Amino acid sequence: MTEETTKPREPGRARALLSTADFKLLRRALESHAKATEDREELAKINALHHRLGTYS
């Protein structure tokens, strides 16, 4: 065996899964859903996710 075949491979660079436009669309969908829900726990989760998505766009 050569040294090249026993060397562990480095993982490749990760590619973005979502674009900035995707984050904006998801935020708008969450806003719409938040207006339609009356469950306070779900609304809190929606608001937290909405805020986290905003940090990426």
Phi and psi in degrees as GROMACS dihedral restraints (atoms count N, CA, C in turn):
[ dihedral_restraints ]
;  ai    aj    ak    al  type     phi  dphi    fc
    3     4     5     6     1   -88.5    20    10
    4     5     6     7     1   162.6    20    10
    6     7     8     9     1   -62.1    20    10
    7     8     9    10     1   -31.8    20    10
    9    10    11    12     1   -64.4    20    10
   10    11    12    13     1   -37.9    20    10
   12    13    14    15     1   -79.6    20    10
   13    14    15    16     1   -19.5    20    10
   15    16    17    18     1   -93.4    20    10
   16    17    18    19     1   -11.5    20    10
   18    19    20    21     1   -73.1    20    10
   19    20    21    22     1   130.9    20    10
   21    22    23    24     1   -65.3    20    10
   22    23    24    25     1   143.4    20    10
   24    25    26    27     1   -83.9    20    10
   25    26    27    28     1   139.6    20    10
   27    28    29    30     1   -79.9    20    10
   28    29    30    31     1   137.7    20    10
   30    31    32    33     1   -66.4    20    10
   31    32    33    34     1   148.1    20    10
   33    34    35    36     1   -72.5    20    10
   34    35    36    37     1   167.5    20    10
   36    37    38    39     1   -67.9    20    10
   37    38    39    40     1   134.2    20    10
   39    40    41    42     1   -70.2    20    10
   40    41    42    43     1   140.8    20    10
   42    43    44    45     1   -98.8    20    10
   43    44    45    46     1   150.2    20    10
   45    46    47    48     1   -63.5    20    10
   46    47    48    49     1   134.5    20    10
   48    49    50    51     1   -86.2    20    10
   49    50    51    52     1   -35.6    20    10
   51    52    53    54     1  -126.2    20    10
   52    53    54    55     1   147.3    20    10
   54    55    56    57     1   -92.1    20    10
   55    56    57    58     1   170.1    20    10
   57    58    59    60     1   -59.1    20    10
   58    59    60    61     1   -39.3    20    10
   60    61    62    63     1   -63.5    20    10
   61    62    63    64     1   -36.0    20    10
   63    64    65    66     1   -62.7    20    10
   64    65    66    67     1   -42.9    20    10
   66    67    68    69     1   -63.0    20    10
   67    68    69    70     1   -40.6    20    10
   69    70    71    72     1   -63.3    20    10
   70    71    72    73     1   -42.4    20    10
   72    73    74    75     1   -64.4    20    10
   73    74    75    76     1   -43.6    20    10
   75    76    77    78     1   -62.4    20    10
   76    77    78    79     1   -40.1    20    10
   78    79    80    81     1   -63.2    20    10
   79    80    81    82     1   -42.1    20    10
   81    82    83    84     1   -64.0    20    10
   82    83    84    85     1   -40.6    20    10
   84    85    86    87     1   -63.8    20    10
   85    86    87    88     1   -40.7    20    10
   87    88    89    90     1   -65.3    20    10
   88    89    90    91     1   -39.4    20    10
   90    91    92    93     1   -59.2    20    10
   91    92    93    94     1   -44.8    20    10
   93    94    95    96     1   -63.7    20    10
   94    95    96    97     1   -43.9    20    10
   96    97    98    99     1   -65.5    20    10
   97    98    99   100     1   -38.3    20    10
   99   100   101   102     1   -62.1    20    10
  100   101   102   103     1   -36.3    20    10
  102   103   104   105     1   -69.2    20    10
  103   104   105   106     1   -27.1    20    10
  105   106   107   108     1   -91.1    20    10
  106   107   108   109     1   -13.8    20    10
  108   109   110   111     1   -97.7    20    10
  109   110   111   112     1   146.4    20    10
  111   112   113   114     1  -113.9    20    10
  112   113   114   115     1    -3.4    20    10
  114   115   116   117     1   -77.0    20    10
  115   116   117   118     1   114.5    20    10
  117   118   119   120     1   -63.5    20    10
  118   119   120   121     1   -38.2    20    10
  120   121   122   123     1   -64.9    20    10
  121   122   123   124     1   -45.0    20    10
  123   124   125   126     1   -65.2    20    10
  124   125   126   127     1   -39.4    20    10
  126   127   128   129     1   -62.4    20    10
  127   128   129   130     1   -39.5    20    10
  129   130   131   132     1   -63.3    20    10
  130   131   132   133     1   -40.9    20    10
  132   133   134   135     1   -66.8    20    10
  133   134   135   136     1   -41.2    20    10
  135   136   137   138     1   -61.7    20    10
  136   137   138   139     1   -45.6    20    10
  138   139   140   141     1   -62.7    20    10
  139   140   141   142     1   -40.2    20    10
  141   142   143   144     1   -65.4    20    10
  142   143   144   145     1   -43.8    20    10
  144   145   146   147     1   -65.4    20    10
  145   146   147   148     1   -41.7    20    10
  147   148   149   150     1   -57.2    20    10
  148   149   150   151     1   -44.2    20    10
  150   151   152   153     1   -65.8    20    10
  151   152   153   154     1   -44.2    20    10
  153   154   155   156     1   -64.0    20    10
  154   155   156   157     1   -39.0    20    10
  156   157   158   159     1   -64.9    20    10
  157   158   159   160     1   -31.2    20    10
  159   160   161   162     1   -66.5    20    10
  160   161   162   163     1   -25.3    20    10
  162   163   164   165     1   -74.8    20    10
  163   164   165   166     1   -12.8    20    10
  165   166   167   168     1   -99.4    20    10
  166   167   168   169     1   -14.1    20    10
